Amino acid sequence: MRPAVLSASRRALLRAAAALLPAAALGGCGFQLRGSTNLAFATLYIQGPDNSPFVIALKRRIAATTATRLTTDAKSAQAVFTLLGETQTQTPQAYNADGTVAQYQLRDTVRFTLTTPQGKVLIAPTELTQTSNLSYSSSATLAKANESDLLYRGMREELIDRLMFQLAAVRER
């Protein structure tokens, strides 16, 4: 028996179908690139420590992904975001046989509120928390410190994602 030989046009058709299959699968699952966020207010004042990594990252995200303009004066803004608190904690979760820590739980928590300049509450004081686990080895202290920083940065970005969903849901009544 002779093996079947595919014509050049048939091979080209099969290649095109194989190339389109992943794109069709991604489109069918609802995948969509993160676009801009529509906020109900055109101007926003962010109140919090200027050197806070959370405030810096939030300002960057709002400037990059929304049409909302950040102001330097609370009275000229339609909404005022106030960072009430930001804490990062590291709690031991597991220990080795010799009593040294083998794993930590990292926790990043932010508390905030959103009001109008006149004091009307748009979002009541809210707390968002993100956690992550970090295995630890005393022989790799510097590497684990760097890994911890990366995990905190990722948790901060996730907190900002969650905050942006809440800001997008605000509708002034």
C-alpha positions as CSV (number, residue, x, y, z in Angstrom):
1,M,0.0,0.0,0.0
2,R,1.1,3.5,-0.8
3,P,0.9,6.2,1.9
4,A,-1.6,9.0,1.1
5,V,0.2,12.1,-0.2
6,L,-1.5,15.4,0.6
7,S,-1.5,18.1,-2.1
8,A,0.2,21.4,-1.3
9,S,-3.1,23.3,-1.2
10,R,-4.5,20.8,1.2
11,R,-1.5,21.0,3.5
12,A,-1.7,24.8,3.4
13,L,-5.4,24.6,4.4
14,L,-4.6,22.2,7.3
15,R,-1.8,24.6,8.5
16,A,-4.2,27.6,8.5
17,A,-6.8,25.6,10.4
18,A,-4.2,24.5,13.0
19,A,-3.0,28.2,13.4
20,L,-6.6,29.5,13.9
21,L,-7.5,26.8,16.5
22,P,-5.7,28.4,19.5
23,A,-7.2,31.8,18.6
24,A,-10.7,30.4,18.4
25,A,-10.2,28.6,21.7
26,L,-9.1,31.8,23.5
27,G,-12.0,33.8,22.0
28,G,-14.4,31.1,23.1
29,C,-13.2,31.1,26.7
30,G,-13.9,34.8,27.2
31,F,-10.3,35.9,27.2
32,Q,-9.9,39.6,26.7
33,L,-7.0,41.9,27.2
34,R,-7.4,44.3,30.1
35,G,-8.6,47.6,28.7
36,S,-9.4,50.9,30.2
37,T,-11.6,51.2,33.2
38,N,-14.5,53.6,33.2
39,L,-14.9,55.5,36.5
40,A,-18.0,57.5,37.3
41,F,-15.9,60.6,38.2
42,A,-13.7,62.7,35.9
43,T,-11.3,63.9,38.6
44,L,-9.9,62.1,41.7
45,Y,-7.8,63.2,44.6
46,I,-5.7,60.5,46.3
47,Q,-5.0,61.2,49.9
48,G,-2.3,59.2,51.6
49,P,1.5,59.1,52.2
50,D,3.2,60.2,48.9
51,N,6.0,57.7,49.5
52,S,3.6,54.8,49.9
53,P,4.3,52.1,47.3
54,F,0.5,51.4,47.2
55,V,-0.3,55.1,46.5
56,I,2.4,55.3,43.9
57,A,1.1,52.2,42.1
58,L,-2.5,53.3,42.4
59,K,-1.8,56.7,40.8
60,R,0.1,55.0,38.0
61,R,-2.7,52.5,37.3
62,I,-5.4,55.2,37.3
63,A,-3.3,57.5,35.0
64,A,-2.6,54.6,32.6
65,T,-5.9,52.8,32.4
66,T,-8.7,55.4,33.0
67,A,-9.8,58.7,31.6
68,T,-10.0,60.0,35.2
69,R,-7.6,62.9,35.9
70,L,-5.7,63.0,39.2
71,T,-5.8,66.4,40.9
72,T,-3.5,67.9,43.5
73,D,-6.4,69.6,45.4
74,A,-9.2,67.7,47.1
75,K,-11.7,70.5,46.7
76,S,-11.4,70.5,42.9
77,A,-11.9,66.7,42.6
78,Q,-15.2,64.9,42.1
79,A,-14.1,62.1,44.4
80,V,-11.5,61.8,47.2
81,F,-9.8,58.4,47.8
82,T,-8.3,58.2,51.3
83,L,-5.8,55.5,52.2
84,L,-6.6,54.8,55.9
85,G,-3.9,52.3,56.4
86,E,-1.5,49.8,54.8
87,T,0.2,46.9,56.6
88,Q,2.4,44.1,55.5
89,T,2.9,41.2,57.9
90,Q,4.9,38.0,57.9
91,T,3.6,35.2,60.2
92,P,5.4,31.9,60.7
93,Q,3.2,29.0,59.5
94,A,5.4,25.9,59.7
95,Y,8.6,24.9,61.5
96,N,11.4,22.4,60.8
97,A,12.4,19.6,63.2
98,D,15.1,21.9,64.7
99,G,12.5,24.6,65.5
100,T,13.5,27.1,62.7
101,V,10.8,28.6,60.5
102,A,10.2,26.7,57.3
103,Q,7.3,28.7,55.9
104,Y,5.8,32.2,56.4
105,Q,2.4,33.6,55.5
106,L,2.7,37.0,53.9
107,R,-0.2,39.3,54.3
108,D,-0.8,42.7,52.6
109,T,-3.8,44.7,53.9
110,V,-5.1,48.1,52.8
111,R,-7.9,50.2,54.3
112,F,-9.5,53.0,52.3
113,T,-12.6,55.1,51.8
114,L,-14.0,57.1,48.9
115,T,-15.9,60.3,49.5
116,T,-17.0,63.4,47.7
117,P,-15.1,66.6,48.7
118,Q,-18.3,67.6,50.6
119,G,-18.0,64.4,52.7
120,K,-20.6,62.2,51.2
121,V,-19.5,58.6,51.5
122,L,-19.2,56.7,48.1
123,I,-17.4,53.7,49.5
124,A,-17.5,53.2,53.3
125,P,-14.2,52.3,55.0
126,T,-13.2,49.0,53.4
127,E,-10.4,46.6,54.1
128,L,-8.8,44.5,51.3
129,T,-6.4,41.7,52.2
130,Q,-4.2,39.5,50.0
131,T,-2.1,36.6,51.3
132,S,0.7,34.4,50.0
133,N,3.0,31.7,51.4
134,L,6.7,31.8,51.4
135,S,8.9,28.8,52.1
136,Y,12.0,29.8,54.0
137,S,15.6,28.6,54.3
138,S,18.2,30.2,56.5
139,S,20.9,29.2,53.9
140,A,19.2,31.4,51.3
141,T,18.3,34.5,53.3
142,L,19.0,37.1,50.6
143,A,17.2,35.1,47.9
144,K,14.2,34.7,50.2
145,A,14.1,38.4,51.0
146,N,14.1,39.2,47.3
147,E,11.3,36.6,46.8
148,S,9.3,38.2,49.6
149,D,9.6,41.6,47.9
150,L,8.4,40.1,44.6
151,L,5.4,38.4,46.4
152,Y,4.5,41.7,48.2
153,R,4.6,43.5,44.8
154,G,2.4,40.9,43.2
155,M,-0.1,41.1,46.1
156,R,-0.1,44.9,45.9
157,E,-1.0,44.7,42.2
158,E,-3.8,42.2,43.0
159,L,-5.1,44.6,45.7
160,I,-5.1,47.4,43.1
161,D,-7.0,45.2,40.6
162,R,-9.7,44.6,43.3
163,L,-9.8,48.2,44.2
164,M,-10.2,49.3,40.6
165,F,-13.3,47.0,40.3
166,Q,-14.8,48.7,43.4
167,L,-14.0,52.2,42.0
168,A,-15.6,51.2,38.7
169,A,-18.8,50.1,40.4
170,V,-19.3,53.4,42.2
171,R,-22.2,55.4,40.9
172,E,-23.1,58.7,42.7
173,R,-26.7,58.7,43.8
